[in-house]
Amino acid sequence: MLLTELPDDILFKVVQFLPLIDIILLRKTCRQFQCITLERTVWIDVYRNSVRERFLPPGPALHHSVHELERILIRAQKLDANWGADPAIIKRNWSLTCEIGNTRCMELYRGRYLALGGLHSFVLHDIHTQRRLYSHHEPDKNFVFWIYRRSRMLQADYDQEELFIPVGKFSKSKKSLYLMFWKIEPSGSVSIIEPQNVNITNSQMHIGYGYCMCRLRSGEPILFHIASQKIYTFAEMEEQNRSRIIDVVIMANHVVLVYSLYAVNLREQRLFDLYALPDHSQAQYTDTVLHRTHTGMLSWVFNETTCISSDIDADHNTGFIWLSALFVEQGLRALRITLNFDGSMLFHFSNNLRRHADRHTTEVLSHPYDSILTVIPGSRARGVARTASLPGRPMLALYNIHVPQNGDLTVDAECIWLPQLLLADAYTFDGLNGLLCTAAGDQVDILEFA
């Protein structure tokens, strides 16, 4: 029996498990296979089967056509190969001009929309068409502070229909700083949201899953829900700890606050508090106070924590949280937090770190900072961090983090020389599309790994 004589439903099952390149080659053999390999159901199954092996964006989305799914899968395959090469391969490097001059912050949304922020300005570029979509300039009497903590882009950023960038708008007439958001739609259109009289301080803000963590002018930390514009405060927070929050990890249903404290012997420590987030699907939810569910103290010193995976049973008050964090000497490491029924925490560090580097770059990998991770929750993460550069050689650390079903997280790390970082005022990274952007003066360099 010839292969073409098999029923179509059998051929569909066969094709969906073929390697990507074989499907494309099979399409060229005859009209029958051309029709089969252009069926959207085939590419939906291929996509879902590839999620376990490839670093893929969420999907497939309903609006993805057959050819779009094919392009996404081919790009993911090329990106995995180039990112995993030793050293990693940058396939393309190009530039665009921005009007800000001195870029303070930048963010890349959906691998396409590049937002650049200065002291008085905000500009949005479409890097696919290399066009400026939006610009906003404040008069001299007002300042715009883009002061939030660099977002560690999550899969949720692709699932949500819009992106919110929080900023502080300073009015000289009122001598106050107010919370404001730039809202970016998937189409690239931009609008401004100004909540009523949310007077904040000039401190870092954190954003994720529709929430923004900031500090009121009184010094009190709050969690602002953007859609409902509700302000939530934290119960069980000691007043002396309010100014000691150094990091915030916002998850789908919980938020972790990390404090810097000092023991009696003046040794620095890290205090963790876990709070449950409200369920906004309940129309009658009126409580505006968040309650702490777990707390724990750790004697290690680290910064820039990011949630990689979590499994929390709210009914039994138990579970696990996997975080990544930057240590001064050890570099990026994985931290597992066990949540006990009595509200306590247990901490465990993973030692599964593989460094693909020579002796000199291994030393550099031990001093990372300013990290950006793209996280697919519960699965894997890909990220970058600046490092303590060798003289005249700006270095960039590259990370791959894998979440096994059982056991510790695995972290692969290497270091590459990147001259664009030498004079960069800001940089951003999108691991799903393999794009790294650096800004220096009025020039933005865009590097593509795929």
LOZANU-197613 format. One line per 4 residues: for each residue x negated, y, z of C-alpha. Coordinates in nm, 4 decimals. Layout:
N
X/Y/Z | ...
***
This chain:
450
0.0000/0.0000/0.0000 | -0.1226/0.3452/-0.0893 | -0.1382/0.6145/0.1746 | 0.1047/0.8263/-0.0263
0.3611/0.5449/-0.0115 | 0.3986/0.5754/0.3665 | 0.7103/0.7562/0.4951 | 0.6657/1.1276/0.5525
0.7342/1.1018/0.9246 | 0.4382/0.8613/0.9568 | 0.2167/1.0902/0.7488 | 0.3112/1.3838/0.9699
0.1917/1.1888/1.2743 | -0.1330/1.0947/1.1047 | -0.2126/1.4451/0.9820 | -0.1604/1.6172/1.3155
-0.4496/1.4189/1.4706 | -0.6976/1.4817/1.1894 | -0.9893/1.7221/1.2356 | -0.9169/2.0715/1.1114
-1.1486/2.0567/0.8096 | -0.9988/1.7209/0.7039 | -0.6482/1.8677/0.6988 | -0.7650/2.1485/0.4720
-0.9425/1.9028/0.2402 | -0.6436/1.6673/0.2390 | -0.4271/1.9528/0.1153 | -0.6298/1.9643/-0.2075
-0.5807/1.5988/-0.2998 | -0.2216/1.5975/-0.4260 | 0.1054/1.7868/-0.4213 | 0.2571/1.5595/-0.1563
-0.0203/1.6276/0.0962 | -0.0195/1.9926/0.0052 | 0.3461/2.0124/0.1089 | 0.2882/1.8132/0.4265
-0.0151/2.0159/0.5396 | 0.1751/2.3416/0.4858 | 0.4560/2.2400/0.7209 | 0.4624/2.4580/1.0320
0.5470/2.1630/1.2588 | 0.2159/2.0013/1.1615 | 0.0168/2.3103/1.2594 | 0.2105/2.3514/1.5841
0.1099/1.9973/1.6810 | -0.2512/2.0550/1.5656 | -0.2634/2.3704/1.7749 | -0.1295/2.1994/2.0860
-0.3702/1.9077/2.0417 | -0.6612/2.1521/2.0044 | -0.5903/2.3459/2.3248 | -0.7747/2.0864/2.5324
-1.0912/2.1181/2.3216 | -1.0922/2.4782/2.1960 | -1.0940/2.8137/2.3716 | -0.7627/2.9197/2.2192
-0.5262/3.2102/2.2816 | -0.1830/3.1126/2.4131 | 0.0529/2.9785/2.1564 | 0.1624/2.8988/1.9135
0.3909/3.1985/1.9151 | 0.7190/3.1966/1.7282 | 0.5984/3.4671/1.4905 | 0.2830/3.2759/1.3889
0.3030/3.1562/1.0314 | 0.1254/2.8466/0.8978 | -0.1598/3.0531/0.7571 | -0.1940/3.2539/1.0820
-0.2180/2.9343/1.2854 | -0.4772/2.8024/1.0431 | -0.6850/3.1214/1.0723 | -0.6651/3.1157/1.4532
-0.7826/2.7545/1.4691 | -1.0658/2.8072/1.2213 | -1.1819/3.1157/1.4106 | -1.1713/2.9287/1.7430
-1.3785/2.6471/1.5936 | -1.6410/2.8883/1.4603 | -1.6449/3.0845/1.7872 | -1.6980/2.7723/1.9971
-1.9877/2.6705/1.7726 | -2.1565/3.0123/1.7745 | -2.0961/3.0767/2.1444 | -2.2300/2.7336/2.2365
-2.5411/2.7603/2.0182 | -2.8806/2.8045/2.1848 | -2.9103/3.0972/2.1688 | -2.5597/3.2235/2.0959
-2.5071/3.3534/1.7425 | -2.3678/3.6988/1.6634 | -2.2259/3.6752/1.3104 | -2.1424/4.0399/1.2473
-2.2240/4.3824/1.3908 | -2.0523/4.7027/1.2802 | -1.9727/5.0471/1.4217 | -1.7016/5.3094/1.4403
-1.7054/5.6727/1.5553 | -1.5016/5.7926/1.8515 | -1.4178/6.1508/1.9429 | -1.4689/6.1284/2.3179
-1.8478/6.1618/2.3228 | -1.9073/6.0275/2.6724 | -1.6953/5.7174/2.7177 | -1.6329/5.6395/3.0837
-1.4244/5.3246/3.0337 | -1.3099/5.1051/2.7491 | -1.0767/4.8099/2.7081 | -0.9972/4.5742/2.4201
-0.6330/4.4652/2.3965 | -0.5324/4.1471/2.2096 | -0.8657/4.1506/2.0276 | -0.7443/4.4390/1.8145
-0.6623/4.7609/1.9987 | -0.9662/4.9345/2.1477 | -0.8865/5.1908/2.4184 | -1.1541/5.4481/2.5060
-1.1284/5.6813/2.8037 | -1.3255/5.9922/2.8964 | -1.2884/6.2574/3.1637 | -1.0183/6.4494/2.9757
-0.9341/6.2163/2.6878 | -0.7875/5.8837/2.5838 | -0.8161/5.7374/2.2316 | -0.6758/5.4137/2.0872
-0.8303/5.2540/1.7759 | -0.7110/4.9629/1.5639 | -1.0368/4.7818/1.4910 | -0.8708/4.5640/1.2249
-0.7876/4.8647/1.0085 | -1.0534/5.0925/1.1672 | -0.7909/5.3639/1.2173 | -0.7227/5.5868/1.5157
-0.3679/5.5195/1.6345 | -0.3378/5.7625/1.9241 | -0.5289/6.0330/2.1071 | -0.4501/6.2291/2.4221
-0.6441/6.5293/2.5492 | -0.5765/6.7102/2.8748 | -0.6348/7.0861/2.9058 | -0.9232/7.2074/3.1205
-0.6966/7.2688/3.4178 | -0.6154/6.8986/3.4460 | -0.8399/6.5942/3.4668 | -0.7639/6.2368/3.3705
-0.9590/5.9756/3.5681 | -0.9669/5.6284/3.4208 | -1.0793/5.4796/3.7483 | -0.9431/5.1284/3.7623
-1.1565/4.8195/3.8091 | -1.2426/4.6653/3.4766 | -0.9678/4.4168/3.4008 | -1.0653/4.0532/3.3804
-0.8355/3.9799/3.0876 | -0.6067/3.6877/3.1560 | -0.3906/3.4743/2.9328 | -0.1008/3.6715/3.0808
-0.2234/3.9807/2.8943 | -0.1470/3.7993/2.5692 | 0.1867/3.6626/2.6919 | 0.3213/4.0013/2.7986
0.4722/4.2320/2.5409 | 0.2808/4.5402/2.6487 | -0.0355/4.6488/2.8246 | -0.0478/4.9082/3.1021
-0.3651/5.1090/3.1669 | -0.3528/5.2912/3.5015 | -0.5199/5.6297/3.5387 | -0.5257/5.9126/3.7879
-0.4052/6.2510/3.6610 | -0.5433/6.5433/3.8577 | -0.3537/6.8729/3.8628 | -0.5564/7.1762/3.9702
-0.2399/7.3691/4.0488 | -0.1283/7.1045/4.3008 | -0.4807/6.9913/4.3892 | -0.3607/6.6338/4.3889
-0.4247/6.3140/4.1953 | -0.1171/6.1276/4.0684 | -0.0722/5.7759/3.9343 | 0.0004/5.7527/3.5615
0.0038/5.4725/3.3028 | -0.0667/5.4504/2.9340 | 0.1634/5.1853/2.7892 | 0.0397/5.0082/2.4752
0.2908/4.8067/2.2720 | 0.1876/4.5017/2.0616 | 0.2446/4.7213/1.7555 | -0.0177/4.9697/1.8814
0.2243/5.2480/1.9736 | 0.1426/5.4354/2.2960 | 0.3625/5.6068/2.5524 | 0.3015/5.7615/2.8947
0.4681/5.6522/3.2192 | 0.4483/5.8928/3.5120 | 0.5989/5.7577/3.8358 | 0.7515/6.0154/4.0657
0.4976/6.1646/4.3082 | 0.2712/5.8657/4.3692 | -0.0169/6.0659/4.5168 | -0.3348/5.8551/4.5128
-0.7036/5.8845/4.5957 | -0.9963/5.8790/4.3552 | -1.0780/5.5128/4.4179 | -1.0796/5.2018/4.2027
-0.7484/5.0559/4.0903 | -0.6765/4.6953/3.9978 | -0.4080/4.5702/3.7632 | -0.2583/4.2347/3.6712
0.0712/4.0518/3.6232 | 0.2688/4.3770/3.6158 | 0.1208/4.5146/3.9407 | -0.1263/4.7934/4.0127
-0.3261/4.8024/4.3343 | -0.4288/5.1532/4.4431 | -0.4688/5.3683/4.7526 | -0.2384/5.6524/4.8563
-0.3775/5.9903/4.9538 | -0.3192/5.8946/5.3175 | -0.5658/5.6074/5.2652 | -0.3039/5.3329/5.2799
-0.3468/5.0576/5.0176 | -0.0329/4.9818/4.8158 | 0.0747/4.7431/4.5422 | 0.2788/4.9212/4.2750
0.5190/4.7154/4.0616 | 0.5211/4.8901/3.7252 | 0.8535/4.7684/3.5828 | 1.0637/4.8513/3.8893
0.8282/5.1307/4.0144 | 0.8546/4.9857/4.3651 | 0.5790/5.0454/4.6185 | 0.4802/4.7528/4.8400
0.2730/4.7854/5.1557 | 0.0725/4.5191/5.3391 | 0.1767/4.3872/5.6788 | -0.0741/4.2427/5.9264
-0.3499/4.4654/5.7883 | -0.5682/4.6177/6.0570 | -0.6036/4.9924/6.0126 | -0.9846/4.9849/6.0305
-0.9913/4.7406/5.7377 | -0.7980/4.9642/5.4967 | -1.1109/5.1390/5.3734 | -1.3132/4.8170/5.3558
-1.1355/4.6497/5.0636 | -1.4003/4.5813/4.7993 | -1.2062/4.3596/4.5602 | -0.8516/4.2583/4.4715
-0.7472/3.9413/4.2883 | -0.3910/3.9596/4.1532 | -0.2407/3.6225/4.0583 | 0.0999/3.5240/3.9268
0.2625/3.4853/4.2681 | -0.0035/3.5973/4.5174 | -0.2677/3.8611/4.5717 | -0.6032/3.8173/4.7480
-0.7660/4.1100/4.9282 | -1.1420/4.0868/4.9894 | -1.2990/4.3034/5.2621 | -1.6575/4.3829/5.3517
-1.7120/4.3524/5.7275 | -2.0149/4.3383/5.9554 | -2.0676/4.0923/6.2385 | -2.2176/4.1770/6.5765
-2.5655/4.1013/6.4396 | -2.4978/4.3530/6.1549 | -2.4822/4.0730/5.8999 | -2.2410/4.1500/5.6185
-1.9446/3.9154/5.5737 | -1.6407/3.8746/5.3493 | -1.2872/3.8594/5.4876 | -1.0098/3.7105/5.2702
-0.6385/3.7831/5.3137 | -0.3758/3.6134/5.0960 | -0.0339/3.7755/5.0480 | 0.2715/3.6356/4.8700
0.4187/3.8514/4.5942 | 0.7927/3.9223/4.5745 | 1.0227/3.7371/4.3388 | 1.1647/4.0062/4.1124
1.3974/3.7577/3.9455 | 1.6139/3.7889/4.2560 | 1.8325/4.0934/4.2028 | 1.8920/4.1347/4.5759
1.5232/4.1488/4.6700 | 1.4832/4.4672/4.8747 | 1.1894/4.4032/5.1092 | 0.8967/4.6350/5.0286
0.6504/4.4837/5.2766 | 0.4145/4.2029/5.1746 | 0.3335/3.9443/5.4409 | 0.0048/3.7665/5.4860
0.0133/3.3881/5.4520 | -0.3566/3.2968/5.4983 | -0.6803/3.4525/5.6166 | -1.0423/3.3420/5.6390
-1.3975/3.4710/5.6947 | -1.7047/3.3884/5.4893 | -2.0646/3.4834/5.5767 | -2.1844/3.4955/5.2135
-2.2128/3.8287/5.0306 | -2.0809/3.8559/4.6747 | -1.8758/4.0841/4.4489 | -1.6505/4.0849/4.1424
-1.4246/3.7905/4.2223 | -1.1982/3.6488/3.9515 | -0.9261/3.3848/3.9798 | -0.9880/3.0910/3.7475
-0.7185/2.8546/3.8711 | -0.4721/2.8172/4.1572 | -0.2312/2.5549/4.2834 | -0.0273/2.6870/4.5770
0.2733/2.5139/4.7300 | 0.4708/2.8035/4.8750 | 0.7175/2.5725/5.0497 | 0.4462/2.3927/5.2473
0.2040/2.6882/5.2692 | -0.0858/2.4835/5.1330 | -0.2921/2.4687/4.8159 | -0.6158/2.5625/4.6413
-0.7600/2.8700/4.4717 | -1.0637/2.8593/4.2433 | -1.2551/3.1873/4.2150 | -1.5715/3.2951/4.0396
-1.7949/3.5528/4.2045 | -2.1276/3.7266/4.1423 | -2.4051/3.6680/4.3932 | -2.7191/3.8816/4.3924
-2.9656/3.5922/4.3885 | -2.7604/3.2914/4.2813 | -2.5775/3.4641/3.9939 | -2.2231/3.3592/3.9023
-2.0885/3.0786/4.1195 | -1.7537/2.9084/4.1684 | -1.5761/2.9227/4.5035 | -1.2900/2.6943/4.6058
-1.0554/2.8129/4.8798 | -0.8459/2.5484/5.0539 | -0.5257/2.6876/5.2049 | -0.4238/2.5066/5.5213
-0.0751/2.4768/5.6664 | -0.1706/2.6794/5.9768 | -0.2698/2.9845/5.7676 | -0.6461/2.9262/5.7801
-0.8863/2.8954/5.4863 | -1.1721/2.6580/5.4105 | -1.4452/2.7584/5.1621 | -1.6504/2.5386/4.9319
-1.9117/2.6486/4.6773 | -1.9635/2.4566/4.3562 | -2.3215/2.3744/4.2615 | -2.2345/2.2703/3.9055
-2.4312/2.5476/3.7314 | -2.6175/2.4653/3.4120 | -2.8540/2.7338/3.2844 | -2.9614/2.7194/2.9209
-3.2564/2.9561/2.9464 | -3.6314/2.9710/2.9870 | -3.8047/3.0703/3.3102 | -3.7943/3.4460/3.2450
-3.4281/3.4651/3.1503 | -3.3382/3.2322/3.4379 | -3.4722/3.4981/3.6725 | -3.2592/3.7581/3.4936
-2.9469/3.5414/3.5255 | -2.9863/3.5613/3.9015 | -2.8967/3.9317/3.9098 | -2.5731/3.9834/3.7124
-2.3308/4.2739/3.7524 | -2.0379/4.4390/3.5731 | -1.8792/4.1095/3.4678 | -1.5840/4.0575/3.2338
-1.4143/3.7174/3.2151 | -1.1436/3.6008/2.9787 | -0.9448/3.3420/3.1725 | -0.7009/3.0783/3.0543
-0.5510/2.9988/3.3978 | -0.6026/2.6439/3.5141 | -0.8126/2.5517/3.2121 | -1.1298/2.7486/3.1406
-1.2914/3.0898/3.1219 | -1.5470/3.2634/2.9040 | -1.7265/3.5804/3.0042 | -2.0231/3.8120/3.0065
-2.2146/4.0207/3.2587 | -2.4936/4.2702/3.2459 | -2.8156/4.1612/3.4126 | -3.1261/4.3118/3.5668
-3.3015/4.3759/3.2367 | -3.6606/4.2997/3.1607 | -3.8615/4.6144/3.0709 | -3.7210/4.7492/2.7433
-3.5084/4.4356/2.6908 | -3.1425/4.4805/2.7928 | -3.0013/4.1348/2.8630 | -2.6481/3.9974/2.8617
-2.5451/3.6847/3.0517 | -2.2962/3.4526/2.8783 | -2.0748/3.2177/3.0794 | -1.8532/2.9185/3.0084
-1.6422/2.7942/3.3006 | -1.4537/2.4645/3.2810 | -1.1812/2.3463/3.5177 | -1.1812/1.9647/3.5455
-0.8756/1.7797/3.6690 | -1.0783/1.6493/3.9622 | -1.3961/1.7860/4.1149 | -1.5835/2.1157/4.1058
-1.5779/2.3843/3.8416 | -1.8616/2.3637/3.5904 | -2.0432/2.6840/3.4907 | -2.2702/2.7023/3.1840
-2.4883/3.0135/3.1651 | -2.7408/3.1559/2.9243 | -2.8927/3.4967/2.8556 | -2.9412/3.6869/2.5281
-3.1213/4.0073/2.4407 | -2.8759/4.2781/2.3339 | -3.0310/4.6137/2.2344 | -2.6869/4.7792/2.2150
-2.6689/4.7669/2.5959 | -2.9787/4.9829/2.6412 | -2.7954/5.3168/2.6066 | -2.4377/5.1944/2.6506
-2.2091/5.4102/2.8665 | -1.9444/5.1348/2.8789 | -1.8699/4.7946/2.7312 | -1.5845/4.5453/2.7058
-1.5332/4.1861/2.5956 | -1.2572/3.9616/2.4605 | -1.3480/3.5940/2.4918 | -1.0488/3.4650/2.2960
-1.1579/3.6510/1.9835 | -1.5335/3.6576/2.0531 | -1.5613/4.0374/2.0404 | -1.8062/4.2502/2.2399
-1.7824/4.6309/2.2202 | -2.0377/4.8816/2.3522 | -2.0063/5.2625/2.3552 | -2.2964/5.5070/2.3522
-2.2343/5.8754/2.2822 | -1.9824/5.9006/1.9987 | -2.0584/5.5562/1.8544 | -1.8944/5.2229/1.9330
-2.0755/4.9022/1.8279 | -1.8568/4.5947/1.7739 | -2.0261/4.2559/1.7783 | -1.8453/3.9439/1.6560
-1.9434/3.5948/1.7675 | -1.7084/3.4292/1.5128
***
